Amino acid sequence: MLVADLDDTLLGGSPHDRQQLLDVLNREPDITIVFATGRSLTSVQSLLREDSLLPRPRWIIADVGSSVVDAERMAHDHALEARLRAGWPGAARVRAALDRFPYLRYQEHVAQEGRCSFYLAPEDLSDELIRAVGALGCSWSYASDQYFDVLPPGADKGTALRLLARTLRWPHQAMLAAGDSLNDLSLFRLGTHAVVVANAEPALIKQAPADARVHHSALAGAAAVLEGLERLGWHTRRSVVIGYHRPPVRWADGAWQAPSSPNGILPTLQAALTDKHLGAVWAAAHIGEVPPPPRPAAGPALSLLPLPPDRWAGYFHHTCKETLWPALMSQLGLIRHQPAHWADYEAVNADFARHIASLARQGATVWLHDYNLWLVPALLKADRPDLTIGLFHHTPFPHPDVFQRIPAADQLRDSLARLDWAGFHTPDCADNFRRLLAGTAVPGPHIGVHPLGIDRRAVTHLARARAAALPHRQDDGPQLVLSVERLDYAKAPVHKIRALDTLLTTEPALRQQIRYRLICPPPEPGIHAYDTTRTALENAIARINRRWSTKDWKPVEYIPRSLDFPEVVDHYLAADVFWVASLADGMNLTAQEYITTRHATRRPGVLVLSRHAGIAQCLGTAALLTDPLHPHDLVDTLRAALTMPEIERAAHVTRLAALLDNPNPTDWARTVISAIRASAAPRTSTRSRGVPWGQRASPHPDTNT
């Protein structure tokens, strides 16, 4: 049982501290929450409606101990209240008797039951006033140097809690009291575990019992309450902490919504966290002034870090997307750097480091993801050297010469050198990372190559179900070329439109025989790094459609929105050719999904794949490889795909499907966590031996730098 005051206790501390306490209480359903407050029930109900960071209580001790409320029904416990209010003369008599004290001002606009609450300056708390209260047969309480409460003779917070505990048979050792005000003193005299918050009234700090069970915290408000839970072992810190800037679910349209696809970072990590034996929690950011409701207990443990929208914009919209992303994509001319936005990036990384440290038990494993948290390793190691920290890069990792063009390259490199483990999809990216850290002062991290696969079983099942409900395309219709990608210059969408235009110019026979469908959802609002690409793409599509469209046909269909995964599978089923032409890429899971969909439904198809996509190193020349940096190659490879005979297309899909041997997301995640944990062993070498591609499925695929 957690019995806590509200103002300056549960309501005290930073939004981050309060969110963290709320997350813990939501994850620990065995902790019964009791409010013990000077507020009335009406005031508490208003707080519960308006303050989403306030945990939901099971019981409410209100009116400085004169009221006891069953919060599940929001109903007064009249039996207990009758005992607490025995001898109460009534508010009218109390006010009339004390009317002769002009400096005693009744709180007219404050709802109150079973008590009378006044404002009173410290110098006016006189013996005469105390004798007048005693003559009424009442007790009194004075707190915060301003609140004077006249109470029934036996009422206070401690008495109310003692009666409630006896009624419900709560053992003393199962209760933790927390408070900040002098009217909480009665709670601390019950002999239970207790926490006096750092921001408490000096009088409470002075008068609290000198008892080993009463802890005087150096932390304020909610942080002190959380510390009290940890000291008692009621809050178990986690053995694995996942750090990613996004949560696995999003709050939209009044409900938590999970990704519809079984593939990608979010569902991959979410699947791994379903293993309760892992003891993992996901630390992510929540943007906005008002946090969403608690996550349902059925999902993976989630701890949100509240971030104001303006800081998120500087961190993610600007630094991540305008400074770091162009470097990752080797687009040096697009790097934009502003010190104010970099300060936001530093601040958010510092917030994440503190948040993760507070969630991790001694010796825990921390698994970070991507460039968004590149500064966390150094910050976290400085604070918690006991932690084993790994970071997986889902993006390409650039050549050291490119990385060094980032304005804060040295700061970032020094932080990355503090990792225990760094993971990549391909040996090329791992080698770039190794060379970047060569010569750093500290022993470098272990390096692992772990290419991510897709959930082929889930995609196969869905593809077959959707295929059964969809008609086959007529053989004499135009061939459909498909791309599914977010709006990003790295995906080379404009390059593809230009290549298609060139192909229609040079191959008149292909006019009206080909349709290109581009499913290209935009970035989140506020990101402007792709505005130029969006404008160029829309203009290029308009030009090609004006130039070549007929009454019954237009060459490009543009779908600038997100689709549910079943809809995407429908497009895979309809597409004769899947076209990936990235300038730089991670694994590119859509290519794997297309192959799996076609193979599962025994439909021929062609994959045109950029040489710069990570999956190209798995599939090799079984795919039709293309290089978007050479416009003529884009045209020639697309032409080859469109003219490939159907029997060869069927064999093409079969060969590609046989090469998709990367582990499924859940197994992949478990393997990576094991690799990070193994990296905690002492490192004796400062150079990597490299990671051959063929070792990726071995029990020990990691090396050390």
C-alpha positions as CSV (number, residue, x, y, z in Angstrom):
1,M,0.0,0.0,0.0
2,L,1.4,3.4,-1.0
3,V,-0.2,6.1,1.1
4,A,0.8,9.5,-0.2
5,D,0.0,13.2,0.1
6,L,-0.8,15.0,-3.1
7,D,0.5,18.6,-3.2
8,D,4.3,18.6,-3.3
9,T,4.4,14.8,-3.0
10,L,2.6,12.9,-5.7
11,L,2.0,16.2,-7.5
12,G,5.6,17.3,-6.8
13,G,8.7,17.0,-8.9
14,S,9.4,17.3,-12.7
15,P,7.0,15.9,-15.3
16,H,9.7,13.3,-16.0
17,D,9.7,12.2,-12.4
18,R,5.9,12.1,-12.2
19,Q,5.7,10.1,-15.5
20,Q,8.3,7.7,-14.2
21,L,6.4,7.1,-11.0
22,L,3.1,6.7,-12.9
23,D,4.8,4.1,-15.3
24,V,6.0,2.1,-12.3
25,L,2.6,2.1,-10.5
26,N,0.9,1.1,-13.8
27,R,3.3,-1.8,-14.1
28,E,2.9,-2.9,-10.5
29,P,-0.8,-3.8,-10.0
30,D,-0.1,-5.3,-6.6
31,I,0.6,-1.8,-5.2
32,T,-2.6,-0.3,-3.7
33,I,-2.6,3.5,-3.9
34,V,-4.1,5.6,-1.2
35,F,-4.3,9.4,-1.3
36,A,-3.9,11.1,2.1
37,T,-4.7,14.8,1.5
38,G,-6.1,17.9,3.0
39,R,-8.2,18.4,-0.2
40,S,-11.8,17.5,-0.3
41,L,-13.2,14.7,-2.5
42,T,-14.5,17.3,-5.0
43,S,-11.0,18.8,-5.4
44,V,-9.4,15.3,-5.8
45,Q,-12.0,14.4,-8.4
46,S,-11.1,17.5,-10.3
47,L,-7.4,16.7,-10.2
48,L,-8.0,13.2,-11.5
49,R,-9.9,14.6,-14.4
50,E,-7.4,17.2,-15.3
51,D,-4.0,15.7,-14.4
52,S,-3.1,12.6,-16.5
53,L,0.2,12.1,-14.5
54,L,-1.7,11.5,-11.3
55,P,-2.0,7.7,-10.5
56,R,-5.5,6.4,-9.9
57,P,-6.1,5.6,-6.2
58,R,-8.0,2.8,-4.7
59,W,-8.8,4.8,-1.5
60,I,-8.9,8.5,-0.7
61,I,-8.3,9.9,2.8
62,A,-9.5,13.4,2.4
63,D,-10.3,16.5,4.5
64,V,-7.1,16.0,6.5
65,G,-8.4,12.7,7.7
66,S,-12.1,13.4,8.3
67,S,-13.2,11.6,5.1
68,V,-12.6,8.2,3.7
69,V,-13.6,7.4,0.2
70,D,-13.8,4.2,-1.8
71,A,-12.3,5.6,-5.0
72,E,-13.5,2.6,-7.1
73,R,-17.1,3.8,-6.5
74,M,-16.2,7.4,-5.5
75,A,-18.4,6.8,-2.5
76,H,-17.8,7.8,1.2
77,D,-17.3,5.0,3.7
78,H,-19.9,6.2,6.1
79,A,-19.0,3.6,8.8
80,L,-15.4,4.7,9.0
81,E,-16.3,8.4,8.7
82,A,-18.8,8.1,11.6
83,R,-15.9,6.9,13.8
84,L,-13.6,9.7,12.6
85,R,-16.2,12.4,13.0
86,A,-17.5,11.4,16.4
87,G,-17.9,14.5,18.6
88,W,-17.8,16.9,15.6
89,P,-20.0,19.9,16.6
90,G,-20.6,20.9,13.0
91,A,-19.2,23.6,10.8
92,A,-21.7,26.3,11.8
93,R,-20.9,26.0,15.6
94,V,-17.2,26.0,14.9
95,R,-17.3,29.1,12.8
96,A,-19.5,30.9,15.3
97,A,-17.2,30.1,18.2
98,L,-14.1,31.2,16.4
99,D,-15.6,34.3,14.8
100,R,-14.0,36.4,17.6
101,F,-10.6,35.8,16.0
102,P,-10.5,38.3,13.1
103,Y,-7.2,37.1,11.7
104,L,-8.7,33.6,11.2
105,R,-10.1,33.6,7.6
106,Y,-12.5,30.8,6.6
107,Q,-11.7,29.3,3.2
108,E,-15.1,30.2,1.7
109,H,-14.5,28.7,-1.8
110,V,-12.9,25.4,-0.7
111,A,-15.2,22.4,-0.5
112,Q,-14.8,20.6,2.9
113,E,-16.5,18.0,4.9
114,G,-16.2,17.1,8.6
115,R,-13.8,20.0,9.3
116,C,-13.4,23.7,9.0
117,S,-10.4,25.1,7.1
118,F,-9.0,28.6,7.7
119,Y,-6.1,30.7,6.5
120,L,-3.8,31.7,9.4
121,A,-0.5,33.4,9.5
122,P,2.2,31.7,11.7
123,E,2.4,34.6,14.1
124,D,-1.4,34.4,14.8
125,L,-1.3,30.8,16.0
126,S,-1.9,31.7,19.6
127,D,-2.6,29.8,22.8
128,E,-5.9,31.5,23.0
129,L,-7.0,30.1,19.7
130,I,-5.9,26.6,20.6
131,R,-7.8,26.8,23.9
132,A,-10.9,27.9,22.0
133,V,-10.6,24.9,19.7
134,G,-10.2,22.6,22.7
135,A,-13.3,24.1,24.3
136,L,-15.3,22.9,21.2
137,G,-14.0,19.4,21.9
138,C,-12.1,19.5,18.6
139,S,-8.5,18.9,17.5
140,W,-6.6,21.0,15.0
141,S,-3.9,20.8,12.4
142,Y,-1.6,23.5,11.0
143,A,0.4,23.1,7.8
144,S,2.5,25.0,5.3
145,D,2.5,28.1,7.5
146,Q,-1.0,29.0,6.3
147,Y,-3.6,26.2,6.6
148,F,-5.4,25.9,10.0
149,D,-7.9,23.0,10.1
150,V,-10.3,22.4,12.9
151,L,-11.1,18.7,13.0
152,P,-13.2,16.2,14.9
153,P,-11.5,15.3,18.2
154,G,-9.9,12.0,17.0
155,A,-9.4,12.8,13.3
156,D,-6.2,13.1,11.4
157,K,-4.6,11.3,8.4
158,G,-2.9,8.7,10.6
159,T,-6.0,7.8,12.5
160,A,-8.0,7.4,9.2
161,L,-5.3,5.2,7.8
162,R,-5.1,3.1,10.9
163,L,-8.9,2.5,10.9
164,L,-8.8,1.7,7.1
165,A,-5.9,-0.7,7.5
166,R,-7.6,-2.5,10.4
167,T,-10.8,-2.8,8.4
168,L,-9.0,-4.2,5.3
169,R,-6.4,-6.1,7.4
170,W,-3.4,-4.4,5.9
171,P,-0.2,-5.3,7.8
172,H,2.1,-2.4,8.9
173,Q,5.1,-3.8,7.0
174,A,3.1,-3.6,3.7
175,M,2.5,0.1,3.9
176,L,4.7,3.0,2.7
177,A,3.6,6.5,3.7
178,A,5.0,9.6,1.8
179,G,4.4,13.2,2.6
180,D,5.7,16.8,2.7
181,S,3.3,18.6,5.1
182,L,3.1,18.8,8.9
183,N,-0.4,17.4,8.7
184,D,1.3,14.2,7.4
185,L,3.2,13.7,10.7
186,S,0.4,11.5,12.0
187,L,1.1,9.1,9.1
188,F,4.8,8.8,10.1
189,R,3.9,8.0,13.7
190,L,2.1,4.8,12.8
191,G,5.3,2.7,12.6
192,T,5.0,1.9,8.9
193,H,7.7,2.5,6.3
194,A,7.7,6.1,5.3
195,V,9.4,8.7,3.1
196,V,9.8,12.4,3.9
197,V,10.4,14.1,0.6
198,A,13.3,16.6,0.3
199,N,10.9,19.5,-0.4
200,A,8.9,18.9,2.9
201,E,8.1,21.5,5.4
202,P,11.1,22.1,7.8
203,A,8.7,21.4,10.7
204,L,7.9,17.9,9.3
205,I,11.6,17.1,8.7
206,K,12.4,18.2,12.3
207,Q,9.5,16.3,14.0
208,A,9.4,13.1,11.9
209,P,10.3,10.1,14.2
210,A,13.9,9.0,14.4
211,D,13.0,5.6,13.1
212,A,15.0,3.4,10.6
213,R,11.7,2.9,8.8
214,V,11.4,6.6,8.1
215,H,13.6,7.6,5.2
216,H,14.5,11.3,4.6
217,S,15.0,11.5,0.9
218,A,17.3,13.8,-1.0
219,L,14.8,13.8,-3.8
220,A,11.7,15.9,-4.2
221,G,8.1,14.9,-4.8
222,A,7.5,11.9,-7.1
223,A,11.2,11.0,-7.4
224,A,11.3,10.5,-3.6
225,V,8.2,8.3,-3.7
226,L,9.8,6.2,-6.4
227,E,13.0,6.0,-4.4
228,G,10.9,4.7,-1.4
229,L,9.4,2.0,-3.6
230,E,12.8,0.9,-4.8
231,R,14.3,0.8,-1.3
232,L,11.5,-1.6,-0.3
233,G,11.9,-3.7,-3.4
234,W,8.3,-2.9,-4.5
235,H,9.6,-1.5,-7.8
236,T,11.8,-3.9,-9.6
237,R,14.3,-2.2,-11.9
238,R,14.7,-4.0,-15.2
239,S,17.4,-6.3,-16.4
240,V,17.0,-5.1,-20.1
241,V,16.2,-1.6,-21.1
242,I,15.3,-0.8,-24.8
243,G,16.1,2.8,-25.8
244,Y,14.4,4.1,-28.9
245,H,13.0,7.5,-29.6
246,R,9.6,6.0,-30.6
247,P,7.3,3.9,-28.5
248,P,6.0,0.6,-30.0
249,V,2.5,1.9,-30.0
250,R,1.0,5.4,-30.6
251,W,-2.0,7.2,-29.0
252,A,-4.4,8.2,-31.7
253,D,-8.2,8.6,-32.0
254,G,-8.6,7.9,-28.3
255,A,-6.9,4.5,-28.3
256,W,-3.4,2.9,-28.3
257,Q,-2.7,1.7,-31.8
258,A,0.0,-0.9,-32.7
259,P,1.8,-1.1,-36.1
260,S,-0.2,-3.1,-38.6
261,S,2.9,-4.7,-40.1
262,P,4.7,-7.5,-38.4
263,N,8.0,-6.1,-39.7
264,G,10.2,-3.1,-38.9
265,I,11.9,-1.9,-35.7
266,L,8.8,-1.3,-33.6
267,P,7.1,-4.7,-34.1
268,T,10.4,-6.5,-33.9
269,L,11.3,-5.1,-30.5
270,Q,7.7,-5.4,-29.3
271,A,7.8,-9.1,-30.1
272,A,11.0,-9.5,-28.2
273,L,9.5,-7.8,-25.1
274,T,6.6,-10.3,-24.9
275,D,9.1,-12.6,-23.3
276,K,8.4,-12.0,-19.6
277,H,11.5,-13.8,-18.6
278,L,13.6,-11.1,-20.3
279,G,12.6,-8.5,-17.7
280,A,12.7,-5.8,-20.3
281,V,11.2,-2.3,-20.5
282,W,11.0,0.1,-23.5
283,A,12.1,3.7,-22.8
284,A,10.7,6.1,-25.4
285,A,9.7,9.7,-25.9
286,H,6.2,11.1,-25.6
287,I,5.7,14.5,-27.2
288,G,3.2,16.9,-25.8
289,E,2.1,18.7,-22.7
290,V,-0.5,16.1,-21.8
291,P,0.6,12.4,-21.7
292,P,-1.7,9.8,-23.0
293,P,-3.6,7.4,-20.7
294,P,-1.7,4.4,-19.2
295,R,-0.7,1.6,-21.6
296,P,-2.8,-1.5,-21.1
297,A,-1.1,-4.0,-18.9
298,A,-1.3,-6.7,-21.6
299,G,1.4,-5.0,-23.8
300,P,5.2,-4.8,-23.2
301,A,6.5,-2.7,-20.3
302,L,6.7,0.9,-21.5
303,S,8.2,3.9,-19.8
304,L,7.6,7.2,-21.5
305,L,9.9,10.3,-21.3
306,P,7.8,13.5,-21.7
307,L,9.3,16.0,-24.1
308,P,7.9,19.4,-24.9
309,P,7.1,19.9,-28.6
310,D,9.6,22.7,-29.2
311,R,12.5,20.5,-27.8
312,W,11.3,17.6,-29.9
313,A,11.3,19.8,-33.0
314,G,14.9,21.0,-32.5
315,Y,16.0,17.4,-31.7
316,F,14.2,15.3,-34.3
317,H,12.9,17.6,-37.0
318,H,16.1,19.6,-37.3
319,T,19.2,17.9,-35.9
320,C,18.3,14.3,-36.6
321,K,16.8,15.0,-40.1
322,E,18.8,18.0,-41.2
323,T,22.2,17.3,-39.7
324,L,22.7,13.6,-39.1
325,W,20.4,12.0,-41.7
326,P,22.2,13.6,-44.7
327,A,25.5,12.3,-43.4
328,L,24.1,8.8,-43.0
329,M,22.9,9.0,-46.5
330,S,26.2,10.4,-47.7
331,Q,24.5,13.6,-49.0
332,L,27.0,16.1,-47.6
333,G,25.5,19.0,-49.5
334,L,22.3,18.7,-47.5
335,I,23.8,18.9,-44.0
336,R,22.4,21.8,-42.1
337,H,23.6,22.6,-38.6
338,Q,22.2,25.1,-36.0
339,P,23.7,25.4,-32.5
340,A,20.3,25.9,-30.9
341,H,19.0,22.7,-32.4
342,W,22.1,20.8,-31.5
343,A,21.6,21.9,-27.9
344,D,18.1,20.3,-28.1
345,Y,19.7,17.1,-29.4
346,E,22.2,17.1,-26.4
347,A,19.3,17.8,-24.0
348,V,17.1,15.0,-25.2
349,N,20.0,12.6,-25.2
350,A,20.8,13.6,-21.6
351,D,17.1,13.2,-20.7
352,F,17.2,9.7,-22.2
353,A,20.4,8.8,-20.4
354,R,18.8,9.8,-17.0
355,H,15.6,8.0,-17.8
356,I,17.3,4.8,-18.8
357,A,19.6,4.9,-15.8
358,S,16.5,5.1,-13.5
359,L,14.9,2.0,-15.1
360,A,18.0,-0.2,-15.2
361,R,19.0,-2.5,-12.4
362,Q,22.6,-3.0,-11.4
363,G,24.5,-4.7,-14.2
364,A,21.6,-4.4,-16.6
365,T,21.7,-4.6,-20.4
366,V,20.8,-1.5,-22.4
367,W,20.0,-1.8,-26.1
368,L,19.9,1.6,-27.9
369,H,18.8,2.1,-31.5
370,D,20.0,4.4,-34.2
371,Y,21.6,7.7,-34.5
372,N,18.9,9.5,-32.5
373,L,20.6,8.4,-29.3
374,W,24.3,8.7,-30.3
375,L,25.2,10.8,-27.2
376,V,23.6,8.5,-24.7
377,P,26.5,5.9,-24.4
378,A,29.0,8.4,-23.0
379,L,26.4,10.0,-20.7
380,L,25.1,6.7,-19.4
381,K,28.6,5.2,-18.9
382,A,29.6,8.2,-16.8
383,D,26.6,7.8,-14.5
384,R,26.2,4.0,-14.6
385,P,29.5,2.2,-15.5
386,D,27.9,-1.1,-14.3
387,L,25.6,-1.2,-17.4
388,T,26.4,-3.1,-20.6
389,I,25.4,-0.8,-23.5
390,G,24.8,-1.9,-27.1
391,L,23.5,0.2,-30.0
392,F,22.1,-1.2,-33.3
393,H,22.2,0.9,-36.4
394,H,19.2,0.2,-38.6
395,T,20.5,2.8,-41.1
396,P,23.6,2.7,-43.2
397,F,26.8,3.8,-41.4
398,P,28.8,6.2,-43.5
399,H,32.5,6.1,-44.4
400,P,34.7,7.8,-41.8
401,D,35.5,10.7,-44.1
402,V,31.7,11.4,-44.5
403,F,31.1,11.0,-40.7
404,Q,33.8,13.6,-40.0
405,R,31.8,16.2,-42.0
406,I,29.2,16.2,-39.2
407,P,29.9,19.4,-37.2
408,A,29.9,17.6,-33.9
409,A,31.7,14.5,-35.3
410,D,34.3,14.3,-32.5
411,Q,31.7,14.5,-29.8
412,L,29.6,11.8,-31.4
413,R,32.6,9.5,-32.0
414,D,33.8,9.8,-28.4
415,S,30.4,8.8,-27.2
416,L,30.1,5.8,-29.6
417,A,33.6,4.7,-28.4
418,R,32.0,4.1,-25.0
419,L,29.7,1.4,-26.3
420,D,30.2,-2.2,-25.3
421,W,28.7,-3.4,-28.5
422,A,27.7,-2.0,-31.8
423,G,25.5,-3.8,-34.4
424,F,24.9,-3.4,-38.1
425,H,23.0,-5.1,-40.9
426,T,26.0,-5.4,-43.2
427,P,29.8,-5.9,-43.0
428,D,30.4,-2.7,-45.0
429,C,28.7,-0.6,-42.4
430,A,30.5,-2.5,-39.6
431,D,33.8,-1.8,-41.3
432,N,33.1,1.9,-41.6
433,F,32.3,2.1,-37.9
434,R,35.5,0.1,-37.0
435,R,37.6,2.5,-39.0
436,L,35.9,5.5,-37.5
437,L,36.9,4.4,-34.0
438,A,40.4,3.3,-34.9
439,G,42.9,5.0,-32.7
440,T,40.5,6.2,-30.0
441,A,41.8,6.3,-26.5
442,V,39.4,3.8,-24.9
443,P,39.0,0.2,-25.9
444,G,36.4,0.1,-28.6
445,P,33.2,-1.8,-28.6
446,H,32.5,-5.3,-29.9
447,I,31.0,-5.2,-33.4
448,G,28.3,-7.5,-34.6
449,V,26.7,-8.1,-38.0
450,H,23.1,-9.2,-37.7
451,P,21.0,-8.7,-40.9
452,L,17.3,-8.4,-40.0
453,G,14.8,-10.6,-41.7
454,I,11.0,-10.4,-41.8
455,D,8.3,-12.5,-40.2
456,R,7.9,-14.7,-43.3
457,R,5.3,-16.9,-41.7
458,A,3.0,-14.0,-40.9
459,V,3.5,-12.4,-44.4
460,T,2.9,-15.8,-46.0
461,H,-0.3,-16.4,-44.1
462,L,-1.6,-12.9,-44.9
463,A,-0.6,-13.0,-48.5
464,R,-2.5,-16.3,-49.1
465,A,-5.6,-15.0,-47.3
466,R,-5.6,-11.8,-49.4
467,A,-4.9,-13.6,-52.6
468,A,-7.9,-15.8,-52.1
469,A,-10.1,-12.7,-52.0
470,L,-8.5,-10.9,-54.9
471,P,-9.0,-11.5,-58.6
472,H,-5.9,-12.2,-60.8
473,R,-4.8,-9.4,-63.1
474,Q,-5.7,-9.9,-66.7
475,D,-2.7,-10.9,-68.7
476,D,-3.3,-8.4,-71.4
477,G,-3.3,-5.4,-69.1
478,P,-0.4,-3.0,-68.4
479,Q,2.4,-4.4,-66.3
480,L,2.4,-2.8,-62.8
481,V,5.7,-1.6,-61.3
482,L,5.5,-0.8,-57.6
483,S,7.5,1.1,-55.0
484,V,6.6,1.3,-51.3
485,E,8.7,3.8,-49.5
486,R,8.5,6.8,-47.2
487,L,9.1,10.2,-48.8
488,D,12.9,10.6,-48.6
489,Y,15.5,11.8,-51.0
490,A,17.6,8.8,-50.1
491,K,14.9,6.6,-51.7
492,A,15.6,8.4,-55.0
493,P,11.9,8.8,-56.0
494,V,12.7,11.6,-58.5
495,H,15.4,9.5,-60.1
496,K,12.9,6.8,-60.8
497,I,10.3,9.1,-62.4
498,R,13.1,10.5,-64.7
499,A,14.2,7.0,-65.6
500,L,10.6,6.0,-66.4
501,D,10.3,9.1,-68.6
502,T,13.4,8.2,-70.4
503,L,12.3,4.6,-70.9
504,L,8.9,5.8,-72.4
505,T,10.8,8.1,-74.7
506,T,13.2,5.5,-76.0
507,E,10.8,2.5,-76.0
508,P,7.5,3.6,-77.6
509,A,6.2,0.0,-77.5
510,L,6.1,0.3,-73.7
511,R,3.7,3.2,-73.7
512,Q,0.3,2.1,-72.3
513,Q,2.0,-1.2,-71.3
514,I,3.4,-0.1,-68.0
515,R,2.0,1.6,-64.9
516,Y,4.2,2.8,-62.1
517,R,2.5,3.0,-58.6
518,L,4.4,4.9,-56.0
519,I,3.1,4.5,-52.4
520,C,5.0,7.2,-50.6
521,P,3.7,8.4,-47.2
522,P,5.0,11.8,-46.0
523,P,7.1,12.4,-42.9
524,E,5.5,13.5,-39.6
525,P,4.3,17.2,-39.6
526,G,7.1,19.6,-38.8
527,I,9.9,17.9,-40.8
528,H,11.0,20.1,-43.7
529,A,14.1,18.2,-44.7
530,Y,12.2,16.5,-47.5
531,D,10.2,19.5,-48.7
532,T,12.4,20.0,-51.8
533,T,12.1,16.3,-52.7
534,R,8.4,16.4,-52.3
535,T,8.1,19.4,-54.6
536,A,10.5,17.9,-57.2
537,L,8.6,14.6,-57.1
538,E,5.2,16.1,-57.5
539,N,6.4,18.3,-60.4
540,A,8.1,15.3,-62.1
541,I,5.0,13.2,-61.8
542,A,2.8,16.0,-63.2
543,R,5.2,16.4,-66.1
544,I,5.4,12.7,-67.0
545,N,1.6,12.3,-66.8
546,R,1.0,15.3,-68.9
547,R,3.4,14.2,-71.5
548,W,2.3,10.5,-71.8
549,S,-1.2,10.1,-70.5
550,T,-4.0,9.0,-72.7
551,K,-7.7,8.9,-72.1
552,D,-7.5,5.4,-70.6
553,W,-4.0,5.4,-69.2
554,K,-1.4,7.4,-67.2
555,P,2.1,6.2,-66.5
556,V,2.3,7.1,-62.8
557,E,-0.1,6.6,-59.9
558,Y,1.0,8.5,-56.8
559,I,-0.3,7.5,-53.3
560,P,1.1,10.0,-50.8
561,R,-0.3,8.4,-47.6
562,S,0.3,5.4,-45.3
563,L,-1.6,2.2,-45.9
564,D,-2.5,-0.6,-43.5
565,F,-0.2,-3.6,-44.1
566,P,-3.0,-5.8,-45.6
567,E,-3.5,-3.1,-48.2
568,V,0.2,-3.1,-48.9
569,V,0.2,-6.8,-49.4
570,D,-2.7,-6.4,-51.9
571,H,-0.3,-4.1,-53.9
572,Y,2.5,-6.7,-53.7
573,L,0.1,-9.2,-55.1
574,A,-0.8,-7.0,-58.0
575,A,2.7,-5.9,-58.9
576,D,4.7,-7.5,-61.7
577,V,7.9,-5.6,-60.8
578,F,9.0,-4.2,-57.4
579,W,11.4,-1.3,-57.8
580,V,13.9,-0.3,-55.1
581,A,16.4,2.3,-56.1
582,S,17.7,3.7,-52.8
583,L,20.9,5.9,-52.8
584,A,21.6,4.4,-49.4
585,D,19.5,2.1,-47.3
586,G,19.2,-0.2,-44.3
587,M,18.0,-3.7,-45.0
588,N,14.9,-2.6,-46.9
589,L,12.2,-4.9,-45.6
590,T,9.7,-4.1,-48.3
591,A,11.8,-6.0,-50.8
592,Q,11.7,-9.1,-48.6
593,E,8.0,-8.7,-48.1
594,Y,7.4,-8.5,-51.9
595,I,9.4,-11.7,-52.5
596,T,7.7,-13.5,-49.7
597,T,4.2,-12.5,-50.9
598,R,4.9,-13.5,-54.5
599,H,6.5,-16.8,-53.5
600,A,3.7,-17.7,-51.0
601,T,1.1,-17.3,-53.7
602,R,3.1,-18.8,-56.5
603,R,3.0,-15.7,-58.5
604,P,6.0,-14.7,-60.7
605,G,7.6,-11.4,-60.2
606,V,10.8,-9.3,-60.6
607,L,12.8,-7.5,-58.0
608,V,14.8,-4.5,-59.2
609,L,17.0,-3.7,-56.3
610,S,19.5,-1.0,-55.5
611,R,23.1,-2.1,-55.0
612,H,23.1,0.2,-52.0
613,A,20.3,-1.5,-50.0
614,G,21.5,-3.8,-47.3
615,I,19.4,-6.8,-48.5
616,A,21.4,-6.7,-51.8
617,Q,24.3,-8.2,-49.9
618,C,22.1,-11.2,-49.1
619,L,20.5,-11.6,-52.5
620,G,23.4,-10.8,-54.7
621,T,22.9,-11.1,-58.4
622,A,19.7,-13.2,-57.9
623,A,18.0,-9.8,-58.0
624,L,18.2,-7.4,-60.9
625,L,20.7,-5.0,-59.3
626,T,20.6,-1.3,-60.2
627,D,22.6,1.8,-59.3
628,P,20.6,5.0,-59.0
629,L,23.7,7.0,-59.2
630,H,23.9,6.1,-62.9
631,P,20.7,7.2,-64.7
632,H,21.2,4.9,-67.7
633,D,21.6,1.9,-65.4
634,L,18.2,2.6,-63.8
635,V,16.6,2.7,-67.3
636,D,18.4,-0.4,-68.6
637,T,17.6,-2.5,-65.5
638,L,13.9,-1.5,-65.5
639,R,13.7,-2.4,-69.2
640,A,15.3,-5.8,-68.4
641,A,12.7,-6.4,-65.7
642,L,9.7,-5.5,-68.0
643,T,10.9,-7.7,-70.8
644,M,11.8,-10.8,-68.6
645,P,9.7,-13.8,-69.7
646,E,7.1,-15.1,-67.3
647,I,8.8,-18.5,-66.8
648,E,12.0,-16.8,-65.9
649,R,10.1,-14.5,-63.5
650,A,8.8,-17.6,-61.6
651,A,12.3,-19.0,-61.3
652,H,13.6,-15.5,-60.3
653,V,11.1,-15.4,-57.3
654,T,12.0,-18.9,-56.3
655,R,15.7,-18.1,-56.2
656,L,15.2,-15.0,-54.2
657,A,12.9,-16.6,-51.7
658,A,15.5,-19.4,-51.1
659,L,18.1,-16.7,-50.2
660,L,15.8,-15.1,-47.5
661,D,17.4,-16.9,-44.7
662,N,17.8,-14.1,-42.2
663,P,16.3,-14.8,-38.8
664,N,12.8,-13.7,-38.0
665,P,12.4,-10.5,-35.9
666,T,11.9,-12.3,-32.6
667,D,14.9,-14.6,-33.0
668,W,16.9,-11.7,-34.3
669,A,16.2,-9.5,-31.3
670,R,17.0,-12.3,-28.8
671,T,20.3,-13.0,-30.6
672,V,21.3,-9.3,-30.4
673,I,20.5,-9.1,-26.7
674,S,22.6,-12.1,-26.1
675,A,25.4,-10.6,-28.1
676,I,25.2,-7.3,-26.1
677,R,25.3,-9.3,-22.8
678,A,28.3,-11.3,-24.0
679,S,30.2,-8.1,-24.7
680,A,30.4,-7.4,-21.0
681,A,33.4,-9.7,-20.9
682,P,36.7,-7.9,-20.6
683,R,38.0,-6.6,-23.9
684,T,41.6,-7.5,-24.6
685,S,42.0,-6.2,-28.2
686,T,41.7,-2.7,-29.7
687,R,41.2,-3.9,-33.3
688,S,38.4,-5.7,-35.0
689,R,39.1,-8.9,-36.8
690,G,36.2,-8.2,-39.1
691,V,32.9,-10.1,-39.5
692,P,32.6,-12.3,-42.6
693,W,29.0,-12.3,-43.9
694,G,28.8,-16.1,-43.6
695,Q,29.3,-15.9,-39.8
696,R,26.0,-14.1,-39.2
697,A,24.2,-17.3,-38.3
698,S,26.9,-18.6,-36.0
699,P,26.5,-18.8,-32.3
700,H,29.2,-16.1,-31.8
701,P,28.9,-13.7,-34.7
702,D,30.5,-10.8,-32.9
703,T,34.1,-9.5,-32.7
704,N,35.8,-6.9,-30.7
705,T,37.6,-3.7,-31.6
